[in-house]
Amino acid sequence: MIKRLLTSAAVLAATTTIASADYALTILHTNDFHARFEPISKYDSGCSAENNAEGKCFGGSARLKSAVDAARSRSVNSILVDGGDQFQGTLFYTYYKGKLAAEMMNNLGYDGMTVGNHEFDDGPEVLRGFMDAVNFPVLMSNADVSAEPALAGVLKKSIVIEKGGEKIGLIGLTPENTDELASPGANITFSKAVDAVQGEVDRLTAEGINKIIVLSHSGFMKDKEVAENTTGVDVIVSGHSNTYLSNVSDRAEGPYPTVIGETQIVSAYAYGKFLGELNVVFDDEGKVVSAQGEPLIMDRFVAENDAIKARIAEAAKPLDEIRSKVVAETATEIVGVREECRAVECAMGNLIADAMLDRVMDQGIDIAIQNGGGIRASIDAGEVTMGEVLTVLPFQNTLSTFQVKGATIIEALENGVSQVEEGAGRFPQVAGMTYTFDAAQPAGSRISDVMVGGAAIDLEKVYGVVSNNYVRNGGDGYKMFRGAMNAYDFGPDLADVTAEFIAKNAPYTPYKDGRITKK
């Protein structure tokens, strides 16, 4: 359980003796917000107005606004930055695309953000529209956008801002495999994180900038690699892996900040549930003298800003009819947390894969494969609304059916478990088949004991497969499916299929049956 923070980061900072030549900066940060403008439940999905009034909800733009304003009032110099993935995750994004995100980020007064992979979900044009609407720089260092008309000359690798008379360099970083994770188009090429960051650090240093912050959407493991293999980076604000760093919680993945060499790494989980607050003191040469802080939980003790709350309520009106429709009932919570669905068999993965296979089984389909990264939340017990289903499956993916040989299925499963230790979204939740994997083996040789319909998989046999159109078209590294036979990518919406399956089996009882085994 997350313990309530008793001592604020500001108080910690106040205990630090600051020499007259030193410079104090408070870095406020968010990451992986995913359009959670309204408060969320403990399951990271929607939270009713009644539960919010009872103090059971977290986050939301109105709380973040109050928390940011309060943090700024107790800081001499502060910046507010974001580690990417403002886009995608709720009906707000489906309806407004990046417009509401831009409005809220401008209202909160962000100083910069990096491009997350989901900022490319609707192509470079929607990202450009967002960039044109915001009052702060959007950055990405490890990509060549010169051939992309929507971004060439506009999307910068880094920028210099000034706070309290001191210049600070901000560098953006996005996943090296964004071309597999989203839809950046054929005109953008992505490059290695370490090389890109060091190149920008060297350029900024040559200009006399000695305080450098990387806004990274590369994940905690990659950020540690960047810290280990670069020089001159003072702070990395991490995103993408939804990592929770803390000094007071037994659920944290590491201390806040996590220090690698001379680099401080911070991350504040996701969905606006926390506001990161790192108080850094630099000496006159730009070296970090001290760095202390903690992600501040956005719970009932953080008052909601009235103006922002009213604006979000207004923006929600066109969505209410869709979201409030009760479509099914579940006997118990359907667990769809990232920690399970990207690593082992999870109940939500079973539900979605079962629903897909059930829908097309009469078409000669044997197997269903759903990428764990496409599962974005849990659903609590009781009535299930369409809004909850869309929070779990927000990407408007359609069912794709196709045929491949057994050898291609094995290749796909190997891809799916190849980055399990990183919590990658490609992890395969399945139906109609079982498999075993051994993460201790090298990637590419982890899969064994694959059974389809109770029989050992035949490498030469052609099987019918159902997945979502993102996976079928090569997303999350599933490039082996691009050449599939008899592919049809325009089936019904995956969220609709899942909702109908829950309703058909109501009250639905979630389960796990050992279809995925980890050695």
C-alpha positions in Angstrom: 0.0 0.0 0.0 1.2 3.5 -0.8 2.0 5.4 2.3 0.9 9.0 2.5 3.8 11.3 2.3 4.2 13.0 5.6 7.0 15.4 4.8 6.8 17.3 1.6 9.7 17.6 -0.8 9.7 21.3 -0.1 10.5 20.7 3.6 13.3 18.3 2.6 14.7 21.0 0.3 14.5 23.5 3.1 16.9 21.4 5.2 19.6 21.8 2.5 22.1 24.5 3.1 22.4 26.5 -0.1 25.6 28.4 -0.7 25.3 31.9 -2.1 26.6 30.8 -5.5 24.4 27.7 -5.7 21.2 27.5 -7.8 18.0 25.8 -6.5 15.5 24.4 -9.0 12.3 22.4 -8.4 11.5 20.0 -11.2 7.8 19.2 -11.2 7.0 16.4 -13.6 4.4 14.0 -15.0 4.5 11.1 -17.5 2.2 8.7 -19.2 -0.9 10.8 -18.5 -3.0 9.1 -21.2 -5.9 11.5 -21.3 -6.9 10.9 -17.7 -8.4 14.4 -17.3 -11.0 13.1 -14.9 -10.2 11.5 -11.6 -9.4 7.8 -11.7 -10.1 4.8 -9.5 -7.5 2.7 -7.7 -7.6 0.5 -10.8 -6.5 3.5 -13.0 -9.9 3.5 -14.8 -12.9 5.8 -14.4 -14.1 6.9 -11.0 -17.7 8.0 -10.4 -18.6 11.4 -9.1 -20.1 9.7 -6.0 -16.8 7.9 -5.3 -14.9 11.1 -5.9 -17.0 12.9 -3.4 -16.3 10.2 -0.9 -12.6 10.6 -1.4 -12.0 7.3 -3.2 -10.5 8.8 -6.4 -7.1 10.0 -7.5 -5.6 12.3 -10.0 -7.4 14.3 -12.7 -6.4 17.7 -14.2 -8.2 19.7 -11.5 -6.1 18.1 -8.7 -2.9 18.4 -10.7 -3.6 22.1 -11.3 -3.9 22.7 -7.5 -0.8 20.7 -6.7 1.3 22.4 -9.4 0.2 25.9 -8.1 1.0 24.9 -4.5 4.4 23.5 -5.5 5.3 26.6 -7.4 4.3 28.8 -4.4 6.9 27.1 -2.2 9.7 27.1 -4.8 12.1 29.9 -5.7 12.6 28.5 -9.2 10.5 25.8 -10.8 9.8 24.1 -14.1 7.0 21.7 -15.0 7.8 19.0 -17.6 6.3 15.9 -19.0 7.9 12.5 -20.0 5.5 11.8 -22.9 2.3 9.9 -23.7 -0.3 12.6 -23.1 -2.2 11.1 -26.0 -4.5 8.0 -26.0 -6.2 6.2 -23.2 -9.8 7.5 -22.7 -12.7 8.7 -24.8 -11.4 12.2 -24.3 -8.6 11.4 -26.7 -10.9 9.5 -29.1 -13.2 12.5 -29.3 -10.8 15.5 -29.0 -7.5 14.0 -30.2 -4.7 16.3 -28.9 -6.8 19.5 -28.5 -7.9 19.0 -24.9 -4.4 17.8 -23.9 -3.0 21.0 -25.3 -5.5 23.2 -23.5 -4.9 21.5 -20.1 -1.1 21.5 -20.4 -1.2 25.2 -21.4 -3.4 25.9 -18.4 -1.0 24.1 -16.0 1.9 26.0 -17.6 4.2 23.3 -18.8 7.8 24.3 -19.8 8.4 21.3 -22.1 7.7 17.7 -22.9 9.1 14.9 -25.0 7.3 13.0 -27.7 5.9 9.7 -26.5 5.2 6.8 -28.8 1.4 7.4 -28.4 1.8 10.9 -29.7 2.2 9.2 -33.1 -0.9 7.0 -32.8 -2.7 9.2 -35.4 0.3 10.1 -37.5 2.6 13.1 -37.6 -0.2 15.5 -38.6 -2.1 15.1 -35.3 1.1 15.6 -33.4 1.8 18.7 -35.4 -1.6 20.1 -34.6 -0.9 19.5 -30.9 2.5 21.2 -31.2 0.9 24.2 -32.8 -1.6 24.5 -30.0 0.8 24.4 -27.0 2.8 27.2 -25.5 5.9 25.1 -24.8 8.5 23.1 -26.7 7.8 19.5 -27.7 11.2 17.7 -28.2 12.6 14.5 -29.7 16.4 14.1 -30.2 16.7 10.5 -31.5 14.9 10.8 -34.8 15.4 12.4 -38.2 12.2 14.2 -39.2 13.7 16.2 -42.1 11.7 14.1 -44.6 8.4 14.5 -42.8 6.6 17.7 -44.0 4.4 18.0 -40.9 7.4 18.1 -38.5 10.5 19.2 -40.4 11.9 22.4 -39.0 9.4 22.4 -36.2 10.1 19.4 -33.9 13.4 20.2 -32.2 15.9 17.9 -30.5 16.6 20.1 -27.6 16.0 23.7 -26.3 17.3 26.1 -23.8 15.0 27.8 -21.3 15.8 30.3 -18.6 14.6 30.3 -15.0 15.8 32.7 -12.3 18.6 34.0 -14.5 20.0 30.5 -15.2 19.9 28.6 -18.5 18.7 25.0 -18.5 19.0 22.6 -21.4 16.1 20.3 -22.1 16.5 17.2 -24.4 13.7 15.0 -25.7 13.9 11.2 -26.1 11.4 8.7 -27.5 11.5 4.9 -27.8 14.0 3.7 -30.4 11.3 1.3 -31.8 8.5 3.9 -32.1 8.1 2.8 -35.7 6.9 -0.6 -34.2 4.9 0.9 -31.4 2.9 3.6 -33.2 2.2 5.2 -36.6 5.0 7.8 -37.3 4.9 7.0 -41.0 7.7 6.1 -43.4 9.3 9.5 -43.4 10.8 9.4 -39.9 13.8 7.3 -38.9 14.7 6.7 -35.2 18.2 6.4 -33.8 20.0 5.1 -30.7 19.1 6.9 -27.5 22.7 7.1 -26.0 24.2 8.6 -29.2 21.4 11.1 -29.6 21.5 12.3 -26.0 25.3 12.6 -26.0 25.2 14.6 -29.2 22.8 17.1 -27.8 24.6 17.3 -24.5 27.9 18.1 -26.3 26.2 20.8 -28.4 24.6 22.4 -25.4 27.7 22.2 -23.4 29.6 23.9 -26.2 27.1 26.8 -25.9 27.9 27.1 -22.2 24.9 25.3 -20.9 25.8 23.3 -17.7 22.4 22.3 -16.4 20.9 19.6 -18.6 17.7 17.6 -18.2 16.6 14.8 -20.4 12.8 14.3 -20.8 12.7 10.7 -21.8 10.0 8.4 -23.0 12.3 5.4 -23.3 11.5 3.5 -20.1 13.4 3.2 -16.8 15.8 0.5 -18.0 16.8 2.4 -21.1 17.1 5.6 -19.0 19.6 3.8 -16.7 21.5 2.7 -19.8 21.6 6.3 -21.0 22.8 7.5 -17.6 25.5 4.9 -17.5 26.8 5.7 -21.0 26.6 9.4 -21.3 28.3 12.3 -19.6 26.8 15.7 -18.7 23.2 14.7 -18.0 22.1 16.0 -14.6 18.5 14.7 -14.5 16.4 12.3 -16.5 12.6 12.6 -16.2 11.5 9.1 -17.2 8.4 7.9 -18.9 7.0 4.9 -20.9 7.5 2.1 -18.4 5.1 3.7 -15.8 7.8 3.3 -13.2 7.0 4.4 -9.7 10.0 5.6 -7.8 9.7 6.5 -4.1 11.5 6.7 -0.8 8.4 6.0 1.3 6.5 3.2 -0.5 7.1 -0.5 -0.4 5.7 -0.7 -3.9 8.3 1.5 -5.5 10.7 0.0 -8.1 13.6 2.1 -6.7 14.5 5.2 -4.8 13.5 8.8 -5.8 15.7 9.9 -7.4 17.6 6.8 -8.6 21.2 7.9 -9.0 23.4 6.4 -11.8 26.8 8.1 -11.7 26.1 11.8 -11.6 22.6 11.5 -13.1 19.4 11.7 -11.1 16.5 9.6 -12.6 12.9 10.3 -11.5 9.6 8.9 -12.6 6.1 9.4 -11.2 4.1 6.3 -12.2 1.3 7.3 -14.7 -2.2 8.6 -15.3 -1.7 11.8 -13.2 -1.9 9.8 -10.0 1.3 11.5 -8.8 3.0 14.8 -9.3 6.8 14.4 -9.2 8.6 17.0 -7.2 12.4 17.0 -7.3 14.4 19.7 -5.5 17.8 20.1 -7.1 20.7 22.3 -6.0 23.4 23.0 -8.6 26.8 24.6 -7.8 28.1 27.4 -10.0 29.7 24.8 -12.4 26.4 23.1 -12.9 27.1 20.0 -10.8 24.3 18.6 -8.7 25.0 19.3 -5.0 21.8 17.7 -3.7 18.6 16.2 -5.1 15.7 15.4 -2.9 12.0 14.9 -3.3 9.1 12.5 -3.7 6.2 11.9 -6.0 3.2 13.6 -4.4 0.0 11.5 -4.5 -3.0 13.2 -6.0 -5.6 11.8 -3.5 -8.5 13.3 -1.7 -6.3 15.6 0.3 -5.5 17.6 -2.8 -8.4 19.9 -3.6 -9.7 20.1 -7.1 -9.4 23.4 -8.9 -12.9 24.6 -9.5 -12.3 26.2 -12.9 -10.5 23.1 -14.3 -13.1 20.8 -12.9 -15.9 22.7 -14.6 -14.0 22.8 -17.9 -13.5 19.0 -17.8 -17.1 18.5 -17.0 -18.1 20.6 -20.0 -15.7 18.6 -22.2 -17.2 15.4 -21.0 -20.8 16.1 -22.0 -20.5 14.7 -25.5 -19.0 11.5 -24.1 -21.4 10.8 -21.3 -24.1 9.0 -23.3 -21.5 6.5 -24.6 -19.6 6.1 -21.3 -22.6 5.7 -19.0 -24.2 2.9 -21.0 -24.2 -0.3 -18.9 -23.2 -3.2 -21.2 -22.6 -6.1 -18.9 -21.9 -7.3 -15.4 -18.8 -9.0 -13.8 -18.9 -11.2 -10.7 -15.5 -10.0 -9.5 -12.7 -7.6 -10.5 -11.2 -8.3 -13.9 -7.5 -7.7 -13.4 -5.8 -5.9 -16.3 -2.8 -4.4 -14.6 0.4 -3.8 -16.6 2.5 -5.9 -14.2 0.5 -9.0 -15.0 -0.6 -8.5 -18.6 2.9 -7.8 -19.9 4.6 -10.6 -18.0 2.3 -13.6 -17.3 -1.2 -14.8 -18.1 -3.7 -12.2 -16.9 -7.5 -12.4 -16.4 -8.2 -9.5 -18.7 -5.9 -11.0 -21.4 -7.9 -14.2 -21.2 -11.2 -12.3 -21.5 -10.1 -10.3 -24.5 -8.5 -13.2 -26.3 -11.5 -15.5 -25.6 -13.8 -12.7 -26.9 -11.9 -12.4 -30.1 -11.8 -16.1 -30.7 -15.4 -16.6 -29.9 -16.4 -13.9 -32.4 -14.6 -15.6 -35.4 -14.4 -19.2 -34.4 -16.9 -20.2 -37.1 -14.5 -18.7 -39.7 -11.9 -21.4 -39.3 -9.9 -19.5 -36.8 -7.8 -21.6 -34.3 -5.8 -19.0 -32.2 -6.2 -15.6 -30.7 -3.3 -13.3 -29.9 -3.6 -10.0 -28.0 -0.6 -7.8 -27.1 -0.5 -7.1 -23.4 0.3 -3.4 -24.1 -3.1 -3.0 -25.6 -4.7 -3.7 -22.2 -4.8 -0.5 -20.3 -6.8 -1.0 -17.1 -8.8 -3.3 -14.8 -12.5 -3.4 -14.4 -14.0 -3.5 -10.9 -16.8 -5.9 -9.8 -20.5 -5.2 -10.6 -22.0 -3.3 -13.5 -19.7 -2.7 -16.5 -20.1 0.4 -18.5 -18.9 1.0 -22.1 -16.7 3.7 -20.7 -14.9 1.2 -18.6 -14.4 -1.2 -21.5 -13.1 1.7 -23.6 -10.6 2.6 -20.9 -9.3 -0.9 -21.0 -9.3 -0.9 -24.9 -9.0 2.7 -26.0 -7.1 2.3 -29.3 -10.1 1.7 -31.6 -8.4 -1.5 -32.9 -10.4 -3.8 -35.1 -10.3 -7.6 -35.3 -7.9 -8.9 -37.9 -8.1 -12.5 -39.2 -5.4 -14.2 -41.2 -3.5 -17.4 -41.8 0.1 -18.3 -41.1 2.1 -21.5 -40.6 2.9 -22.9 -37.2 6.6 -21.8 -37.6 5.3 -18.2 -37.9 3.3 -18.6 -34.7 6.4 -19.7 -32.9 8.3 -16.7 -34.3 5.5 -14.4 -33.1 5.5 -15.9 -29.6 9.3 -15.5 -29.4 8.9 -11.8 -30.3 6.1 -11.5 -27.7 8.3 -12.7 -24.8 11.6 -11.3 -26.1 11.4 -8.2 -23.9 9.4 -9.5 -21.0 12.0 -8.4 -18.5 11.4 -4.8 -19.7 7.6 -5.0 -19.4 7.2 -4.5 -23.1 3.7 -4.3 -24.5 4.3 -7.1 -27.0 3.8 -9.9 -24.5 1.2 -12.3 -26.0 -2.1 -13.0 -24.2 -3.7 -15.9 -26.0 -6.7 -18.2 -26.5 -7.1 -21.5 -28.3 -3.5 -22.4 -27.5 -1.0 -22.8 -24.6 2.7 -22.1 -24.4 5.6 -22.1 -22.0 8.4 -19.5 -21.9 11.7 -19.3 -20.1 12.9 -15.7 -19.6 16.3 -17.0 -18.5 17.1 -18.1 -22.0 18.3 -15.7 -24.7 15.6 -13.8 -26.6 14.6 -15.9 -29.6 14.9 -19.2 -27.8 12.5 -18.9 -24.9 9.3 -20.6 -26.2 8.5 -24.3 -25.7 5.6 -26.7 -25.4 3.2 -24.9 -27.7 -0.2 -26.6 -28.0 -3.0 -25.6 -30.3 -6.4 -27.2 -29.6 -4.8 -29.7 -27.4 -2.2 -30.9 -29.9 1.4 -30.0 -30.4 1.8 -27.2 -32.9 2.8 -28.3 -36.4 5.4 -26.0 -37.9 4.2 -26.6 -41.5 0.5 -26.5 -40.8 -1.5 -23.4 -41.7 -3.5 -22.0 -38.8 -6.2 -19.4 -38.7 -5.4 -16.5 -36.3 -7.3 -13.5 -34.9 -5.6 -10.5 -33.5 -6.0 -6.8 -33.6 -5.2 -4.7 -36.7 -2.2 -3.1 -34.9 -0.5 -6.4 -34.2 -1.4 -7.9 -37.7 0.3 -4.9 -39.4 3.5 -5.3 -37.5 3.0 -3.3 -34.3 5.0 -4.3 -31.2 7.5 -6.1 -33.4 5.0 -8.6 -35.0 6.4 -8.0 -38.4 6.1 -11.7 -39.3 2.4 -11.2 -39.6 2.7 -8.5 -42.3 3.0 -11.2 -45.0 0.1 -13.4 -43.7 -2.2 -15.1 -46.0 -5.9 -14.1 -46.5 -5.5 -11.1 -44.1 -8.6 -9.1 -43.3 -8.0 -6.1 -41.0 -11.5 -4.5 -40.9 -13.5 -6.6 -38.5 -15.5 -5.1 -35.6 -14.0 -2.9 -32.9 -12.2 -4.9 -30.3 -13.9 -2.9 -27.5 -17.3 -3.7 -28.9 -16.5 -7.4 -29.3 -15.2 -7.6 -25.7 -18.3 -5.8 -24.3 -20.6 -8.1 -26.1 -18.7 -11.2 -24.9 -19.0 -10.1 -21.2 -22.7 -9.4 -21.7 -23.2 -12.8 -23.3 -21.6 -14.5 -20.3 -23.0 -12.2 -17.6 -22.3 -12.2 -14.8 -18.9 -12.7 -16.2 -16.4 -14.5 -13.9 -12.8 -13.8 -14.6 -10.3 -16.6 -14.6 -6.9 -18.0 -15.4 -6.4 -21.5 -16.6 -2.7 -22.0 -17.0 -2.6 -21.3 -20.8 0.7 -19.4 -20.3 3.4 -21.1 -18.2 6.6 -19.4 -17.0 9.5 -21.7 -16.2 
